Structures are given as C-alpha cells and as structure tokens.
Amino acid sequence: MTKELINAKEYLREEVKTHYYVLWEQFELCVDETETATTEEIVTVMYEKSVNSSLVPMYSRIIEKSSSIEDTLVQLKKECKGIFKETVLV
C-alpha cells in the first residue's frame, strides 16, 4: 500500500501555545496500481521542543467519513486542553 500526501493545512494557529501545531493532512491510499485510490484525512497535534528540533506527534485522529474537520477540532479541544493559550470551553 502506498500513502501519498496530497493536501495539508494548519489549524488553530492563534489559539495554541508556542511550539504546538495542529495539522490537517489528506492522503491518497492505493493498494496497488490496479485498484482505485481512496483518501484519508488525519488531524495531528505536533510539538516542537525547540527551534532546532524535529516536530514530534503527540495526538492524532483520523477524520471519519461521517464526520468533518470541525467535529474533529471540537474533539481535539476536549482531549488536548493543555496545548491552548486560554482555557477552552467546549
């Protein structure tokens, strides 16, 4: 199976503390060349210990087909309250 990044976007930039990033990524999944490709969307919280360090994933959630990015961000705010600058009321 191959997994190719086809789209990405950063969310909640103004709301999260320094060194935290909320990334949405869309991947194309393909089992082999003869199969039809499907897509998968994932939201990941990344943490950067310092300017010179690599990003470390600390939370990841696949966006279900019946869900939306907005629903997933609400869930993220409930489960990762400590990454936000201010108290999150959800």
SULRA-V293017 format. One record per pair of residues at least 24 apart in sequence whose C-alpha atoms are under 10 Angstrom apart, sorted by sequence separation. I is the first residue (numbers start at 1). GAP is how many residues later the second one is. D is the distance in Angstrom with one decimal. If there is no record, write none. Layout:
# SULRA-V293017
I	GAP	D
I	GAP	D
This chain:
# SULRA-V293017
3	24	6.1
4	24	5.2
5	24	9.1
21	24	5.6
22	24	6.4
40	24	8.5
41	24	8.9
2	25	9.6
3	25	5.7
4	25	6.7
20	25	6.9
21	25	5.1
22	25	9.1
40	25	8.7
2	26	8.0
3	26	4.7
4	26	8.6
20	26	5.7
21	26	6.5
39	26	9.8
43	26	8.1
2	27	5.8
3	27	6.7
19	27	8.2
20	27	4.7
21	27	8.3
41	27	9.7
42	27	9.0
1	28	6.9
2	28	5.3
3	28	8.9
19	28	5.7
20	28	6.5
41	28	8.8
1	29	5.5
2	29	6.4
18	29	9.0
19	29	4.9
20	29	9.1
43	29	7.6
1	30	4.1
2	30	7.6
17	30	9.9
18	30	8.7
19	30	6.7
42	30	9.3
43	30	8.1
1	31	6.3
2	31	9.7
18	31	9.8
19	31	7.3
45	31	8.7
1	32	9.6
11	32	9.2
18	32	9.9
19	32	8.3
44	32	9.2
6	33	9.1
8	33	9.4
10	33	9.4
43	33	8.7
3	34	9.7
5	34	9.6
6	34	10.0
7	34	9.2
8	34	9.5
9	34	9.5
10	34	9.7
11	34	9.8
21	34	8.9
2	35	9.5
3	35	9.8
4	35	9.3
5	35	9.5
8	35	9.7
10	35	9.9
20	35	8.9
21	35	10.0
22	35	9.8
45	35	8.7
3	36	9.1
4	36	9.9
5	36	9.8
19	36	8.8
20	36	9.5
21	36	9.4
24	36	9.8
26	36	9.9
47	36	9.3
3	37	9.1
20	37	9.8
22	37	9.3
23	37	9.4
24	37	9.7
25	37	9.7
26	37	9.7
20	38	9.6
22	38	9.6
24	38	9.7
25	38	10.0
45	38	8.9
24	39	9.5
24	45	8.2
24	49	9.9
22	51	9.1
22	54	9.3
11	58	9.8
12	61	8.8
22	61	9.8
11	62	8.7
21	62	9.1
20	63	6.8
19	64	9.3
20	64	8.7
16	65	9.5
17	65	8.7
18	65	8.7
16	66	9.0
17	66	5.7
18	66	9.1
16	67	5.6
17	67	5.3
18	67	8.5
15	68	8.7
16	68	4.2
17	68	5.0
15	69	5.7
16	69	5.4
17	69	8.7
14	70	9.1
15	70	5.9
16	70	8.3
13	71	9.8
14	71	8.6
15	71	7.5
12	72	9.1
15	72	10.0
15	73	9.3
